[in-house]
Amino acid sequence: MIKTEKASTRLQYGQRLSVPGMYLGLFHGRNSSKESMDNWGFAGPVLGPLRYCHTTYMAHLRLHFVSGEDAMICCHSTSLDVDLAVVQDLIEFEGAFYGDWTLFFVAPEECKRPDDGFRHKPRSNLYQWHCDT
């Protein structure tokens, strides 16, 4: 069994996670569902780890978190089940709207590595999904 630490804060899409599992990443954010986009928008949160993510008629997404602590950190929810609304093809989350989202798995070896004190130049914990390197 792999020992994992619990996340203490919710991360933004593109940051390296410290706990393995399945996550929903929200990105290409905007402040209004009617906002005209001239660029890629802003990065949204990474929600998880999840047991599952279920979509019904592209009207809402139901997330089921692995633990109540994760649901509280990510969505301020006391329930393991959290519903996200879909508004005009955008996922609404905490007053922002996201045009793109991805469901992805983070393996233990892909997690954030602990800080080390013996290197003169610390290794990078930056991580980008959707790349070939």
RODREN-510967 format. One record per atom (N, C-alpha, C): residue number from 1; residue in one letter; x, y, z. Coordinates in nm, 2 decimals. Each point is the difference from the previous one (the first is absolute). Example, Ala and Ser with C-alpha at 12.3 -4.5 7.8 and 13.67 -1.06 7.14 Angstrom:
# residues 2
PT    nr   rest       c1       c2       c3
PT     1      A     1.32    -0.57     0.78
PT     1      A    -0.09     0.12     0.00
PT     1      A     0.09     0.12     0.00
PT     2      S    -0.04     0.11    -0.07
PT     2      S     0.09     0.11     0.00
PT     2      S    -0.08     0.11     0.08
//
This chain:
# residues 133
PT    nr   rest       c1       c2       c3
PT     1      M     0.08    -0.12     0.00
PT     1      M    -0.08     0.12     0.00
PT     1      M     0.09     0.12     0.00
PT     2      I    -0.04     0.10    -0.08
PT     2      I     0.08     0.12    -0.02
PT     2      I    -0.05     0.10     0.10
PT     3      K     0.09     0.06     0.08
PT     3      K    -0.03     0.10     0.10
PT     3      K    -0.01     0.13    -0.07
PT     4      T    -0.11     0.08     0.01
PT     4      T    -0.01     0.13    -0.06
PT     4      T    -0.04     0.10     0.10
PT     5      E     0.05     0.12    -0.02
PT     5      E    -0.04     0.11     0.08
PT     5      E    -0.12     0.07    -0.05
PT     6      K    -0.08     0.06     0.08
PT     6      K    -0.12     0.07    -0.04
PT     6      K     0.04     0.14    -0.04
PT     7      A    -0.07     0.05    -0.11
PT     7      A     0.02     0.14    -0.04
PT     7      A    -0.06     0.09     0.10
PT     8      S     0.06     0.11     0.03
PT     8      S    -0.05     0.09     0.10
PT     8      S    -0.07     0.12    -0.07
PT     9      T     0.03     0.03    -0.13
PT     9      T    -0.07     0.10    -0.07
PT     9      T    -0.03    -0.04    -0.14
PT    10      R    -0.10     0.06    -0.06
PT    10      R    -0.04    -0.03    -0.13
PT    10      R     0.10     0.06    -0.10
PT    11      L     0.04    -0.07    -0.10
PT    11      L     0.10     0.05    -0.10
PT    11      L    -0.07     0.04    -0.12
PT    12      Q     0.07     0.08    -0.08
PT    12      Q    -0.04     0.05    -0.13
PT    12      Q     0.05    -0.10    -0.11
PT    13      Y    -0.08     0.00    -0.11
PT    13      Y     0.04    -0.09    -0.11
PT    13      Y     0.14     0.04    -0.05
PT    14      G     0.09    -0.10    -0.01
PT    14      G     0.14     0.02    -0.04
PT    14      G     0.10    -0.01     0.11
PT    15      Q    -0.05     0.00     0.13
PT    15      Q     0.08    -0.02     0.11
PT    15      Q     0.02    -0.15     0.03
PT    16      R     0.11    -0.04     0.05
PT    16      R     0.02    -0.14     0.02
PT    16      R    -0.06    -0.05     0.13
PT    17      L    -0.08    -0.11    -0.01
PT    17      L    -0.07    -0.05     0.12
PT    17      L     0.09    -0.09     0.09
PT    18      S    -0.04    -0.01     0.12
PT    18      S     0.08    -0.08     0.09
PT    18      S    -0.07    -0.13     0.04
PT    19      V    -0.12    -0.02    -0.04
PT    19      V    -0.08    -0.12     0.03
PT    19      V    -0.04    -0.07    -0.13
PT    20      P     0.03    -0.13    -0.02
PT    20      P    -0.04    -0.07    -0.12
PT    20      P    -0.15    -0.02     0.00
PT    21      G    -0.06    -0.01    -0.12
PT    21      G    -0.14    -0.03    -0.02
PT    21      G    -0.05     0.07    -0.12
PT    22      M    -0.14    -0.01    -0.02
PT    22      M    -0.07     0.06    -0.11
PT    22      M    -0.04     0.14     0.03
PT    23      Y     0.02     0.10    -0.09
PT    23      Y    -0.03     0.14     0.02
PT    23      Y    -0.08     0.06    -0.11
PT    24      L    -0.07     0.10     0.02
PT    24      L    -0.07     0.08    -0.10
PT    24      L     0.08     0.14     0.00
PT    25      G     0.05     0.03    -0.12
PT    25      G     0.07     0.13    -0.01
PT    25      G    -0.08     0.10    -0.08
PT    26      L    -0.03     0.12     0.05
PT    26      L    -0.07     0.10    -0.08
PT    26      L     0.09     0.11    -0.05
PT    27      F    -0.02     0.04    -0.12
PT    27      F     0.09     0.10    -0.06
PT    27      F    -0.08     0.08    -0.11
PT    28      H     0.07     0.10    -0.06
PT    28      H    -0.06     0.09    -0.10
PT    28      H    -0.12     0.07     0.07
PT    29      G     0.03     0.06     0.12
PT    29      G    -0.10     0.06     0.08
PT    29      G    -0.04     0.14    -0.04
PT    30      R    -0.12     0.04     0.03
PT    30      R    -0.04     0.14    -0.02
PT    30      R    -0.10     0.03     0.11
PT    31      N    -0.03     0.13     0.02
PT    31      N    -0.08     0.05     0.11
PT    31      N    -0.15     0.00    -0.03
PT    32      S    -0.03    -0.01    -0.12
PT    32      S    -0.15     0.00    -0.04
PT    32      S    -0.02    -0.10    -0.12
PT    33      S    -0.11    -0.07     0.00
PT    33      S    -0.03    -0.09    -0.10
PT    33      S    -0.02     0.07    -0.14
PT    34      K    -0.02     0.13     0.00
PT    34      K    -0.02     0.08    -0.12
PT    34      K     0.13     0.07    -0.04
PT    35      E     0.11    -0.02     0.07
PT    35      E     0.12     0.07    -0.03
PT    35      E     0.06    -0.04    -0.13
PT    36      S     0.03     0.09    -0.09
PT    36      S     0.07    -0.03    -0.12
PT    36      S     0.15    -0.03     0.03
PT    37      M     0.05    -0.11    -0.05
PT    37      M     0.14    -0.03     0.03
PT    37      M     0.09     0.03    -0.12
PT    38      D     0.11     0.08     0.03
PT    38      D     0.10     0.03    -0.10
PT    38      D     0.13    -0.07     0.03
PT    39      N     0.00    -0.07     0.12
PT    39      N     0.12    -0.08     0.04
PT    39      N    -0.05    -0.13     0.07
PT    40      W     0.09    -0.06     0.07
PT    40      W    -0.02    -0.13     0.05
PT    40      W    -0.07     0.00     0.14
PT    41      G    -0.02     0.12     0.05
PT    41      G    -0.07     0.01     0.13
PT    41      G     0.10    -0.04     0.12
PT    42      F    -0.06    -0.03     0.11
PT    42      F     0.09    -0.03     0.12
PT    42      F    -0.01    -0.15     0.04
PT    43      A     0.10    -0.04     0.07
PT    43      A     0.00    -0.14     0.05
PT    43      A    -0.10    -0.01     0.12
PT    44      G    -0.07    -0.11     0.01
PT    44      G    -0.09    -0.02     0.11
PT    44      G     0.05    -0.10     0.09
PT    45      P    -0.08    -0.05     0.09
PT    45      P     0.04    -0.09     0.10
PT    45      P     0.02    -0.15    -0.05
PT    46      V     0.07    -0.07     0.08
PT    46      V     0.01    -0.15    -0.02
PT    46      V    -0.08    -0.06     0.12
PT    47      L    -0.10    -0.08    -0.03
PT    47      L    -0.09    -0.06     0.10
PT    47      L     0.02    -0.15     0.01
PT    48      G     0.03    -0.04     0.12
PT    48      G     0.02    -0.14     0.02
PT    48      G     0.08    -0.03     0.12
PT    49      P     0.05    -0.12     0.02
PT    49      P    -0.03    -0.12    -0.08
PT    49      P    -0.14    -0.04     0.00
PT    50      L    -0.05    -0.06    -0.11
PT    50      L    -0.14    -0.04    -0.02
PT    50      L    -0.01    -0.15    -0.01
PT    51      R    -0.11    -0.05     0.04
PT    51      R    -0.04    -0.14    -0.03
PT    51      R    -0.06    -0.01    -0.14
PT    52      Y    -0.08     0.10    -0.03
PT    52      Y    -0.06     0.01    -0.13
PT    52      Y    -0.05     0.14    -0.04
PT    53      C    -0.02     0.02    -0.13
PT    53      C    -0.06     0.12    -0.05
PT    53      C    -0.10    -0.04    -0.10
PT    54      H    -0.13     0.04     0.02
PT    54      H    -0.11    -0.05    -0.08
PT    54      H    -0.07     0.13    -0.06
PT    55      T    -0.03    -0.01    -0.13
PT    55      T    -0.06     0.11    -0.07
PT    55      T    -0.14    -0.05    -0.04
PT    56      T    -0.10     0.09     0.01
PT    56      T    -0.14    -0.03    -0.04
PT    56      T    -0.04     0.10    -0.10
PT    57      Y    -0.03    -0.04    -0.12
PT    57      Y    -0.05     0.08    -0.11
PT    57      Y     0.08     0.14    -0.01
PT    58      M     0.12     0.00     0.03
PT    58      M     0.08     0.13     0.00
PT    58      M    -0.07     0.11     0.07
PT    59      A    -0.08    -0.04     0.11
PT    59      A    -0.07     0.10     0.08
PT    59      A     0.07     0.02     0.13
PT    60      H     0.06    -0.11     0.05
PT    60      H     0.08     0.02     0.13
PT    60      H     0.10    -0.12     0.01
PT    61      L     0.10     0.02     0.08
PT    61      L     0.10    -0.10     0.03
PT    61      L    -0.01    -0.03     0.14
PT    62      R     0.00    -0.13     0.04
PT    62      R     0.01    -0.04     0.13
PT    62      R     0.13    -0.06     0.03
PT    63      L     0.07     0.06     0.10
PT    63      L     0.13    -0.04     0.04
PT    63      L    -0.02    -0.08     0.13
PT    64      H     0.07    -0.11     0.02
PT    64      H     0.00    -0.08     0.12
PT    64      H     0.14     0.00     0.05
PT    65      F     0.03     0.06     0.11
PT    65      F     0.13     0.01     0.06
PT    65      F     0.04    -0.12     0.07
PT    66      V     0.13    -0.03     0.01
PT    66      V     0.05    -0.11     0.07
PT    66      V    -0.02     0.02     0.15
PT    67      S     0.01     0.12     0.05
PT    67      S    -0.02     0.02     0.14
PT    67      S    -0.07     0.13     0.03
PT    68      G    -0.06     0.01     0.11
PT    68      G    -0.07     0.13     0.04
PT    68      G     0.10     0.11     0.02
PT    69      E     0.12    -0.02     0.04
PT    69      E     0.10     0.10     0.01
PT    69      E     0.03     0.06    -0.13
PT    70      D     0.01    -0.08    -0.11
PT    70      D     0.03     0.04    -0.13
PT    70      D    -0.12     0.09    -0.05
PT    71      A    -0.12    -0.05     0.02
PT    71      A    -0.12     0.08    -0.04
PT    71      A    -0.01     0.14     0.07
PT    72      M     0.04     0.00     0.12
PT    72      M     0.00     0.13     0.08
PT    72      M     0.11     0.09    -0.06
PT    73      I     0.12    -0.05    -0.02
PT    73      I     0.11     0.08    -0.05
PT    73      I    -0.03     0.05    -0.14
PT    74      C    -0.06    -0.08    -0.09
PT    74      C    -0.02     0.04    -0.14
PT    74      C    -0.13     0.08    -0.02
PT    75      C    -0.10    -0.04     0.07
PT    75      C    -0.13     0.06    -0.03
PT    75      C    -0.08     0.05     0.12
PT    76      H     0.07     0.00     0.12
PT    76      H    -0.07     0.05     0.12
PT    76      H    -0.13    -0.08     0.03
PT    77      S     0.01    -0.13    -0.03
PT    77      S    -0.12    -0.08     0.01
PT    77      S     0.02    -0.10     0.11
PT    78      T    -0.11    -0.03     0.08
PT    78      T     0.00    -0.10     0.10
PT    78      T    -0.04    -0.14    -0.06
PT    79      S    -0.04     0.00    -0.12
PT    79      S    -0.05    -0.12    -0.07
PT    79      S     0.11    -0.05    -0.10
PT    80      L     0.01    -0.13    -0.01
PT    80      L     0.10    -0.06    -0.10
PT    80      L    -0.05     0.03    -0.14
PT    81      D    -0.13     0.02    -0.02
PT    81      D    -0.06     0.03    -0.14
PT    81      D    -0.01     0.15    -0.01
PT    82      V     0.05     0.05    -0.11
PT    82      V     0.00     0.14    -0.04
PT    82      V    -0.05     0.02    -0.14
PT    83      D    -0.11     0.08    -0.02
PT    83      D    -0.05     0.02    -0.14
PT    83      D     0.05     0.13    -0.05
PT    84      L     0.05     0.00    -0.12
PT    84      L     0.04     0.13    -0.07
PT    84      L    -0.10     0.02    -0.12
PT    85      A    -0.04     0.12    -0.02
PT    85      A    -0.10     0.03    -0.10
PT    85      A     0.08     0.03    -0.13
PT    86      V    -0.07    -0.03    -0.11
PT    86      V     0.05     0.03    -0.14
PT    86      V    -0.09     0.11    -0.05
PT    87      V     0.06     0.12    -0.03
PT    87      V    -0.07     0.11    -0.05
PT    87      V     0.05     0.04    -0.14
PT    88      Q    -0.08    -0.01    -0.10
PT    88      Q     0.04     0.03    -0.14
PT    88      Q     0.13    -0.06    -0.04
PT    89      D     0.01    -0.13     0.02
PT    89      D     0.12    -0.08    -0.03
PT    89      D     0.12     0.03     0.09
PT    90      L    -0.01     0.07     0.11
PT    90      L     0.10     0.03     0.09
PT    90      L    -0.02    -0.06     0.14
PT    91      I     0.10    -0.05     0.06
PT    91      I    -0.02    -0.04     0.14
PT    91      I     0.01     0.12     0.09
PT    92      E    -0.10     0.02     0.09
PT    92      E     0.00     0.11     0.09
PT    92      E     0.05    -0.06     0.14
PT    93      F     0.10     0.08     0.05
PT    93      F     0.06    -0.04     0.13
PT    93      F     0.04     0.13     0.07
PT    94      E    -0.06     0.02     0.12
PT    94      E     0.03     0.11     0.09
PT    94      E     0.00     0.14    -0.08
PT    95      G    -0.11     0.02    -0.08
PT    95      G    -0.01     0.13    -0.07
PT    95      G     0.08     0.02    -0.12
PT    96      A     0.08    -0.10    -0.04
PT    96      A     0.07     0.01    -0.13
PT    96      A    -0.05    -0.11    -0.09
PT    97      F     0.03     0.01    -0.13
PT    97      F    -0.05    -0.09    -0.10
PT    97      F     0.12    -0.05    -0.08
PT    98      Y     0.01    -0.13    -0.03
PT    98      Y     0.11    -0.07    -0.06
PT    98      Y    -0.04    -0.07    -0.13
PT    99      G     0.07     0.04    -0.11
PT    99      G    -0.03    -0.06    -0.13
PT    99      G     0.06    -0.13    -0.02
PT   100      D     0.11    -0.04     0.07
PT   100      D     0.06    -0.12    -0.02
PT   100      D     0.02    -0.07     0.14
PT   101      W     0.00    -0.13     0.00
PT   101      W     0.02    -0.08     0.12
PT   101      W     0.06    -0.13    -0.05
PT   102      T     0.07    -0.06     0.09
PT   102      T     0.06    -0.13    -0.02
PT   102      T    -0.01    -0.09     0.12
PT   103      L    -0.02    -0.12    -0.02
PT   103      L     0.00    -0.10     0.11
PT   103      L     0.13    -0.08    -0.02
PT   104      F     0.08    -0.01     0.10
PT   104      F     0.13    -0.06    -0.02
PT   104      F     0.04    -0.07     0.13
PT   105      F     0.10    -0.10    -0.02
PT   105      F     0.05    -0.08     0.12
PT   105      F     0.14     0.04     0.02
PT   106      V     0.03     0.02     0.13
PT   106      V     0.14     0.03     0.05
PT   106      V     0.05    -0.12     0.07
PT   107      A     0.10    -0.07    -0.06
PT   107      A     0.07    -0.11     0.06
PT   107      A     0.09     0.04     0.12
PT   108      P     0.03    -0.09     0.09
PT   108      P     0.09     0.04     0.11
PT   108      P     0.13     0.06    -0.04
PT   109      E     0.06    -0.05    -0.11
PT   109      E     0.13     0.05    -0.05
PT   109      E    -0.01     0.13    -0.07
PT   110      E    -0.12     0.05    -0.03
PT   110      E    -0.02     0.13    -0.06
PT   110      E    -0.03     0.11     0.11
PT   111      C    -0.02    -0.04     0.12
PT   111      C    -0.03     0.10     0.11
PT   111      C     0.12     0.09     0.03
PT   112      K    -0.04     0.11     0.07
PT   112      K     0.10     0.09     0.04
PT   112      K     0.11    -0.07     0.09
PT   113      R     0.12     0.03    -0.03
PT   113      R     0.11    -0.06     0.07
PT   113      R     0.03     0.08     0.13
PT   114      P     0.04    -0.06     0.10
PT   114      P     0.03     0.08     0.12
PT   114      P     0.12     0.09    -0.02
PT   115      D     0.00     0.11     0.07
PT   115      D     0.11     0.10    -0.02
PT   115      D     0.13    -0.07     0.06
PT   116      D     0.11     0.03    -0.06
PT   116      D     0.12    -0.05     0.05
PT   116      D     0.10     0.11     0.03
PT   117      G     0.08    -0.02     0.09
PT   117      G     0.10     0.10     0.05
PT   117      G     0.14    -0.02    -0.04
PT   118      F     0.03    -0.10    -0.08
PT   118      F     0.14    -0.03    -0.03
PT   118      F     0.04     0.04    -0.14
PT   119      R    -0.09     0.05    -0.08
PT   119      R     0.04     0.05    -0.13
PT   119      R     0.03     0.15     0.00
PT   120      H     0.09     0.04    -0.08
PT   120      H     0.03     0.14    -0.01
PT   120      H    -0.11     0.07    -0.08
PT   121      K    -0.05    -0.07    -0.10
PT   121      K    -0.11     0.06    -0.08
PT   121      K    -0.12    -0.10     0.02
PT   122      P    -0.10     0.04     0.08
PT   122      P    -0.11    -0.09     0.03
PT   122      P    -0.07    -0.05    -0.13
PT   123      R    -0.04    -0.12     0.00
PT   123      R    -0.07    -0.05    -0.12
PT   123      R    -0.14     0.06    -0.01
PT   124      S    -0.05     0.00    -0.12
PT   124      S    -0.13     0.07    -0.03
PT   124      S    -0.11    -0.10     0.03
PT   125      N    -0.11     0.06     0.06
PT   125      N    -0.12    -0.08     0.02
PT   125      N    -0.11     0.05    -0.09
PT   126      L     0.04     0.08    -0.10
PT   126      L    -0.10     0.04    -0.10
PT   126      L    -0.04    -0.12    -0.08
PT   127      Y    -0.12     0.00    -0.04
PT   127      Y    -0.06    -0.11    -0.08
PT   127      Y    -0.10     0.05    -0.10
PT   128      Q     0.01    -0.05    -0.12
PT   128      Q    -0.10     0.04    -0.10
PT   128      Q    -0.06    -0.13    -0.06
PT   129      W    -0.13     0.00     0.01
PT   129      W    -0.07    -0.11    -0.07
PT   129      W    -0.01     0.03    -0.14
PT   130      H    -0.04    -0.10    -0.08
PT   130      H    -0.01     0.01    -0.15
PT   130      H     0.13     0.03    -0.07
PT   131      C     0.11    -0.05     0.05
PT   131      C     0.12     0.02    -0.08
PT   131      C     0.07    -0.14    -0.02
PT   132      D     0.09     0.00    -0.09
PT   132      D     0.07    -0.13    -0.04
PT   132      D     0.12    -0.02     0.08
PT   133      T     0.05     0.10     0.08
PT   133      T     0.13    -0.02     0.06
PT   133      T    -0.02    -0.05     0.14
//
